[in-house]
Amino acid sequence: MSTSKTTEGQASPRPVANVTPVRGPGGMGGMAAPPQKPMNFGPSAKRLLGRLRAERRGVFLVIGLAIVSIGLNVLGPRVLGYGTDLIFSGAIGRRLPEGLTREEAIDDLRADGQDTFADMLTGMDVVPGQGVDFEALRWVLAGVLMLYVGASLFGWLQAYLINEIVQRTMYRLRSDVETKLNRLPLRYFDASPRGDVLSRVTNDIDNVSQTMTQTLSQMLTSLLTVLGVITMMVIISPLLALIALVTVPVSIVVTALIAKRSQKQFIAQWKHTGELNAQVEEAYTGHALVKVFGRQAEVEESFREKNDELFEASFKAQFISGIIRPVMMFVGSLNYVAIAVVGGLRVASGSMSLGEVQAFIQYTQQFTQPLTQLAAMANLLQSGVASAERVFELLDEQEQDAEAAEPARIAEPRGRIAFENVSFSYDPDEPLIEDLSLVAEPGTTVAIVGPTGAGKTTLVNLIMRFYELRSGRITLDGADISELTRDDLRSRIGMVLQDSWLFGGTIRQNIAYGDPEASEERILAAARASYVDRFVHSLPDGYDTVIDEEGDNVSAGEKQLITIARAFLADREILILDEATSSVDTRTEVLVQEAMAALRSNRTSFVIAHRLSTIRDADVILVMEHGQIVEQGSHTELLRRRGAYYELHNSQFTAPAIHDVSPM
């Protein structure tokens, strides 16, 4: 085995951003800054709508149903106007002398000086002496009923389909995010607050889903309603239509001005939501340490500050965007008054019938209502698009390097690992490993020791391809690991970390995670080999004991034994143990060491250890200091040299001298 020195470095990345650190995986600290990029509403909204492209057929069907539904709904007031004209004409006709024609009745009224009444009759289809035509009125009302029933039926189908389309789109978005998380390099998770990532995956996607569900159907309906109503208003009276359309530019200007002011508040709202989630998650994960060091007040104060920031941003966002609706209602009311006055004058002059004015007023309400709804949806749209951009930022993160087009294959797996002139650094400006070469022969145990931050964990992270090399290469049985698929590479490696990870499930299921196809006999054999069997029978449900989300119903040592059992069951060619016995007691450690020795038999093993008693039987021990491999050899050889390993050994097994520093 040969090595070459590395330059001074550290074992974990050191981001330069001045932000709050959070606990990262594998004991490495991670940091992240909140998103600083200002939001562009247009491009982000376009990209969000673009995700509906896969549902284009359904979208076209929804648009067709909406057109039919709105068309029928828009015809309703016009037909009702005919009914009003029938009633009004019948009421007026009954007051006129029977036997006269309409023209004769008008001439008589003008002769009596009733010019206004005569002018009104010129715009009416009235028969003097005849009352309301109830037969015709019955058909009109039946037609209106059919129109509204049909509009409701098509509207219901449209809402059902669009909800299905949105939920399928959100299903794909969640799947894309899940896939993206699996393709992101470990560097991203080391540099991102866990709570903020979880907020993007849960809160932001949920907000996007709610926004699309609540706004897409309403926006489509409102826009089609506006177009249909404008068409009918122009047909009835171009003059009144012109008066009604004055509100459109006013509405657009008002909405744009208010939305511009509220948009940055929505961005801040969701940014502060992510920061607050990160702070809560961090405090909850470390709640025991918070209590031990008496930092409850400090945590509460930090929470209050973040919560106040979120409250202020949320209040401003909702308040500013909420102004749109009352302003639009005020503009609509002014428009209603203007149309009522002008329409009344035109009825009096005979230019329009009463039914036409009534229909136009109904159209005015139908016209202003969707505009008001569109304005009221501005806050939902801005909030949803702000969340969508946070999700898109995650989807746009740089992924880990792509797999080789034609991945290499290992014909005869043996477990030989070689570092060939490897150079690596977390930060390009801070070199860590430079020109490192070493070989781990099949079946040997390589122990890596040294002080914290020496770069021990970095070596095994490179073997697992959690990070990519800057130069050089690492080979497994002669094949460059960068040319293997990650799944193929990692399927040959078993790993036990210092931070034991268990998921919510039974102890049996947690052990079987190492090999889901394992039989009950193999699971029990792995449990006995790792001494899980010694404590599991003291639990109420034995192997069926359910471990809670945080694993708090088993001790730290018991959790680590379960993870060791998982590695036993996996039965991989290469074994990586990162302080795998740090949480077990001394007596159990001796027993586990015997089991680990059997586990390491005929396997290439890398053991990271601070407790030197656990690696005395290693074939080769690498001693690292400040990113450099300063010594290598067996336990006996290194002690004989009286170098760095000797000092480490003595610091653990020899009592430190006590110096009397009291004043003479």
Buried (B, 14 or more C-beta within 10 A) or exposed (E): BEBBEBBBBBBBBEBEEEBBEBBBBBBBBBBBBBBEEEBEBEEBBEBBBEBBEEBEEBBEBBBEBBBBBBBBBBBBBBBBBBBBBBBBBBEBBBEBEEEBEBEEBBEBBBEEEBEEBBBBBEBBEBBBBEBBBEEEBEBBEEBBEEBBEBBEBBBEBBBEBBBEBBEBBBEEBBEBBEEBBEBBBBBBBBBBBBBBBBBBBEBBBEBBBBBBBBBBBBBBBBBBBBEBBBBBBBEBBEBBBEBBBEBBEBBEEBBEEBBEEBBBBBBBBBBBBBBBBBBBBBBEBBEEEBEEEEBEEEBEEBBEEBBEBBEBBBEBBBEBBBBBBEBBBEBBEBBBEBBBEBBEEBBBEBBBBBBBBBBBBBBBBBBBBBBBBBBBBBBBBBBBBBBBBBBBEBBEBEEBEEBEEEBBEBEEEBBBBBBBEBBBBBEEEBBBBBBBBBBBBBBBBBBBBBBEBBBBBBBBBBBBBBBEBBEBBBBBBEBEBBBBBBEBBBEBBBBBBBBBEBEEEBBBBBBBBBBEEBEEEBBBBBBBBBBBBBBBEEBEEEBEBEBEEEBEEBBBBBBBBBBBBBBBBBBBBBBBBBBBBBBBEEEBBEBBBEBBEEBBEEBBBBBBBBEBBBBBEBBBBBBBBBBBBBBBBBBEEBBEEEBBBBEBBEEEEEEEEEEEEEEE
